[in-house]
Amino acid sequence: MSKAPWVLDTNVVLDLFHFDDPVARPLRLAFDAGALPCAASPATLAEWRRVLGYPEFGLDVAAQARLYAGYADRVLPRPDGASMRLPRCRDADDQKFLQLAACCGSVLVSKDRALLTLARRVTGFAIVSPGEAVRRLSRQA
């Protein structure tokens, strides 16, 4: 296992904690077992909290708090990423995940096509899909 904490974008965290996506389930099991350290910044956690309140998820306040804490209380806190030389993501809301992964020198796990297309343009960290993340995790075990 890499010592650097991994970074999960908000959609992946939703897959792990709300949707129980079968593709991402091994990541959740590894996270729960302490074998997948993850990092989050104030900005990424603020997005997690905000997204949990979206009406389409139908989560009451108690469920939102439970899901938020299930992730936020167990990640490694990192400061918001400094402005560094990184490619600009088409979706400005995703830039914080690039910055965090660059600061950690780790793996950014995302389903977002805009982020995944930047994988060849970044150095010092990887951007992978949940399926690829599971494959990397199994190779490290």
C-alpha distance (Angstrom), angle and dihedral (degrees) to the residues before:
residue distance angle dihedral
M1 . . .
S2 3.75 . .
K3 3.79 112.4 .
A4 3.79 91.7 -140.2
P5 3.79 111.8 91.8
W6 3.77 116.7 -114.5
V7 3.79 123.3 -123.7
L8 3.79 120.2 -134.0
D9 3.77 119.7 -163.7
T10 3.79 117.7 -132.9
N11 3.81 95.5 -99.4
V12 3.80 90.4 54.9
V13 3.81 91.3 48.3
L14 3.82 87.7 51.8
D15 3.79 89.5 51.5
L16 3.79 91.1 51.8
F17 3.80 100.5 41.6
H18 3.79 107.0 25.7
F19 3.80 110.4 21.1
D20 3.83 99.7 31.2
D21 3.80 89.6 -142.7
P22 3.82 108.9 -157.9
V23 3.82 92.4 -140.0
A24 3.80 91.4 56.0
R25 3.81 97.1 35.5
P26 3.85 93.7 99.5
L27 3.81 88.0 58.1
R28 3.80 90.4 53.7
L29 3.80 91.5 48.2
A30 3.80 90.8 50.2
F31 3.80 90.9 46.6
D32 3.81 91.3 50.0
A33 3.82 90.8 48.6
G34 3.80 91.8 50.8
A35 3.80 91.7 -114.9
L36 3.81 94.3 113.8
P37 3.78 111.5 54.8
C38 3.78 111.6 -162.1
A39 3.79 130.9 -166.9
A40 3.77 128.9 -147.9
S41 3.78 133.6 -179.3
P42 3.79 129.1 -149.2
A43 3.82 88.8 -99.6
T44 3.81 95.2 51.0
L45 3.81 91.6 45.8
A46 3.80 90.8 48.8
E47 3.79 88.8 54.7
W48 3.83 90.4 48.6
R49 3.81 90.4 52.6
R50 3.82 92.5 46.1
V51 3.81 94.9 48.3
L52 3.80 92.4 50.4
G53 3.79 87.4 62.6
Y54 3.81 94.5 57.8
P55 3.82 108.1 123.6
E56 3.82 93.2 -133.6
F57 3.81 89.7 69.4
G58 3.79 92.0 56.8
L59 3.80 93.8 -144.8
D60 3.77 119.5 157.2
V61 3.81 119.6 -141.5
A62 3.82 93.0 -94.1
A63 3.82 92.8 51.3
Q64 3.80 90.9 47.2
A65 3.80 90.7 51.6
R66 3.81 92.2 47.4
L67 3.81 93.3 49.8
Y68 3.78 92.6 44.0
A69 3.80 93.0 50.7
G70 3.81 93.0 43.3
Y71 3.78 88.0 66.4
A72 3.80 106.7 21.8
D73 3.80 95.3 50.6
R74 3.81 92.1 55.3
V75 3.80 104.5 42.6
L76 3.77 125.9 94.9
P77 3.79 107.9 -106.9
R78 3.77 116.3 -126.2
P79 3.78 129.3 175.7
D80 3.76 119.4 -104.8
G81 3.78 107.3 -81.6
A82 3.74 117.5 -93.5
S83 3.76 119.0 -122.1
M84 3.75 102.7 -84.2
R85 3.73 133.6 164.8
L86 3.76 102.6 -81.9
P87 3.75 132.1 140.5
R88 3.79 112.6 -93.1
C89 3.76 114.6 -110.5
R90 3.80 116.4 -134.8
D91 3.80 87.7 -125.4
A92 3.81 107.1 58.6
D93 3.83 89.6 -157.6
D94 3.81 88.9 67.0
Q95 3.80 95.5 54.8
K96 3.82 91.0 85.7
F97 3.81 90.1 63.0
L98 3.80 91.5 52.2
Q99 3.79 90.5 49.4
L100 3.79 93.1 48.5
A101 3.81 93.5 48.2
A102 3.80 90.3 48.0
C103 3.81 91.1 50.8
C104 3.81 91.0 49.5
G105 3.81 94.9 42.1
S106 3.75 87.6 -136.2
V107 3.77 145.7 113.4
L108 3.81 122.1 -61.5
V109 3.80 111.1 -153.3
S110 3.79 113.7 -156.6
K111 3.79 142.8 151.5
D112 3.79 90.8 -159.8
R113 3.79 110.0 116.8
A114 3.82 91.5 -151.6
L115 3.80 90.4 58.3
L116 3.80 95.7 40.5
T117 3.81 91.3 53.9
L118 3.81 88.7 59.5
A119 3.82 92.4 59.4
R120 3.81 93.7 99.4
R121 3.80 92.2 47.3
V122 3.80 99.6 57.0
T123 3.78 130.0 77.2
G124 3.77 129.9 -162.7
F125 3.80 95.0 35.7
A126 3.79 140.2 39.4
I127 3.79 131.1 -120.5
V128 3.80 112.1 -151.4
S129 3.79 141.2 164.9
P130 3.81 120.0 -110.9
G131 3.81 90.3 -102.9
E132 3.80 91.8 53.3
A133 3.81 89.7 45.1
V134 3.81 89.8 55.9
R135 3.82 90.0 50.4
R136 3.82 91.3 49.9
L137 3.78 91.1 47.2
S138 3.82 92.3 51.3
R139 3.81 90.8 50.4
Q140 3.80 90.3 53.0
A141 3.81 94.7 49.9
